[in-house]
Amino acid sequence: MSAWRQKLVEMSYPLLRPWLFELEAETAHHWTLAGMRLGARCGLLAGEPPVVNPVEVCGLKFPNRVGLAAGMDKAGDAVDGFGALGFGFVEVGTLTPVAQAGNPAPRLFRVVSRQGIINRMGFNNPGIEAGMANVKGRKYRGMLGVNLGKNFFTPNERATDDYLAGLRGAWREADYVVVNLSSPNTKGLRDLQEAESARALIRALHAEQEILRQRWQKHVPIWIKIAPDLTPPQRESLTRVFMEEKLEGVIATNTTLSREHVEGLKHGSETGGLSGAPLTRRATETIASLAQQLQGSMPIIGVGGIMTAADAVEKIQAGAALVQLYSGLVYSGPALVRECIEALGGS
Ligand SMILES: Cc1cc2nc3c(=O)[nH]c(=O)nc-3n(C[C@H](O)[C@H](O)[C@H](O)COP(=O)(O)O)c2cc1C
């Protein structure tokens, strides 16, 4: 984005934020998405992601190390707008094989005094086919991730079928695919992080990946996104499986079920996953333990409570190759993206 446009967009957020924060959280989210789509359509939000300390991960060339985390653009229809904020990669989804409405509203809450967000959206999304139709005509030139989930009505024993359907559907558009095993809002989903369930799933996905690679002459790396709430033994056995099965990457972390830091606060006891500042330390500690066990055998994508550029630097220092953010964008606006990119310039 040109410098003056960047300034305009950055300066408008502190003016818009009080109005957005007056609105119910999901309404504010819809207005934000509408703004991103409109901004892209009228040419205000345009331009290539800045090339700052680029890095090659899994054979993909990331222009910079800062990405948009899954869940902001679930339908993939605002990629150009978000991409114009500077993100080196944008992850759309979670997308499931069949469209679903998600949980009843209200299902999204701000814990403003702690810069936290609690959500129990429940994978509201238009389905993988519609999501991929949305991203198809994108102008965005950064990397595109597609985050996959299972439908709420699919029992865990059939979850593999949903992820395989997602993989097939995402293949042609995606630069990388994420298997989301860590949303707390789909009953039983996190149980798929149990070591042997994960092993069976990875094997099935790798077999399909090879078929798709030959058919389309294109390789799409598969990463798994994990929760910050695994006990150390659970995390260690899962990580061992990742290494044995030669998984290509791990995203750490999704939202937490912990209510540490928000107990007793307005909305602090809502059901769902907590993100933002209350998650920062827990996510960074997860990344550090993963890095110690993985010993560089696969990249870690660090996410969870990046509210300042210093938080992004800490994630990289803990062992992440790339970082993503969501809640920080809600609280600090587009300037945070530029600040993180700049701060990671010399990492
Ligand atoms: C409202 C909301 C919806 C989310 N939806 C998804 C999702 O569909 N899939 C997913 O993998 N993560 C989802 N996440 C989790 C984020 O991608 C991220 O892992 C988490 O919020 C921690 O990062 P943050 O503290 O920067 O927000 C969602 C987060 C929020 C706040």
The ligand as a Tripos MOL2 file, in Angstrom:
@<TRIPOS>MOLECULE
LIG
   31    33     1     0     0
SMALL
NO_CHARGES

@<TRIPOS>ATOM
      1 C1        -13.6430  -14.6070   16.9550 C.3       1 LIG1
      2 C2        -12.5530  -15.6060   16.6910 C.ar      1 LIG1
      3 C3        -12.7880  -16.6240   15.7960 C.ar      1 LIG1
      4 C4        -11.8040  -17.5820   15.5460 C.ar      1 LIG1
      5 N1        -12.0380  -18.5620   14.6400 N.ar      1 LIG1
      6 C5        -11.0650  -19.4530   14.3530 C.ar      1 LIG1
      7 C6        -11.2610  -20.4540   13.3650 C.ar      1 LIG1
      8 O1        -12.3030  -20.5200   12.7180 O.2       1 LIG1
      9 N2        -10.2540  -21.3360   13.1590 N.ar      1 LIG1
     10 C7         -9.0720  -21.3010   13.8430 C.ar      1 LIG1
     11 O2         -8.1920  -22.1200   13.6080 O.2       1 LIG1
     12 N3         -8.8500  -20.3340   14.7630 N.ar      1 LIG1
     13 C8         -9.8110  -19.4320   15.0340 C.ar      1 LIG1
     14 N4         -9.5840  -18.4610   15.9650 N.ar      1 LIG1
     15 C9         -8.3180  -18.4780   16.7190 C.3       1 LIG1
     16 C10        -7.2750  -17.5430   16.1260 C.3       1 LIG1
     17 O3         -6.8980  -17.9400   14.8350 O.3       1 LIG1
     18 C11        -6.0110  -17.5200   17.0190 C.3       1 LIG1
     19 O4         -5.4360  -18.8020   17.0360 O.3       1 LIG1
     20 C12        -6.3270  -17.0980   18.4460 C.3       1 LIG1
     21 O5         -7.3170  -16.1030   18.4790 O.3       1 LIG1
     22 C13        -5.0850  -16.5920   19.1760 C.3       1 LIG1
     23 O6         -4.5410  -15.4650   18.5360 O.3       1 LIG1
     24 P1         -4.8520  -13.9500   18.9900 P.3       1 LIG1
     25 O7         -4.6250  -13.8900   20.4630 O.co2     1 LIG1
     26 O8         -3.9140  -13.1220   18.1750 O.co2     1 LIG1
     27 O9         -6.2840  -13.6880   18.6570 O.co2     1 LIG1
     28 C14       -10.5660  -17.5040   16.2300 C.ar      1 LIG1
     29 C15       -10.3330  -16.4590   17.1350 C.ar      1 LIG1
     30 C16       -11.3090  -15.5110   17.3650 C.ar      1 LIG1
     31 C17       -11.0370  -14.3900   18.3310 C.3       1 LIG1
@<TRIPOS>BOND
     1     1     2 1
     2     2     3 ar
     3     2    30 ar
     4     3     4 ar
     5     4     5 ar
     6     4    28 ar
     7     5     6 ar
     8     6     7 ar
     9     6    13 1
    10     7     8 2
    11     7     9 ar
    12     9    10 ar
    13    10    11 2
    14    10    12 ar
    15    12    13 ar
    16    13    14 ar
    17    14    15 1
    18    14    28 ar
    19    15    16 1
    20    16    17 1
    21    16    18 1
    22    18    19 1
    23    18    20 1
    24    20    21 1
    25    20    22 1
    26    22    23 1
    27    23    24 1
    28    24    25 2
    29    24    26 1
    30    24    27 1
    31    28    29 ar
    32    29    30 ar
    33    30    31 1
@<TRIPOS>SUBSTRUCTURE
     1 LIG1         1 GROUP 0 **** ****
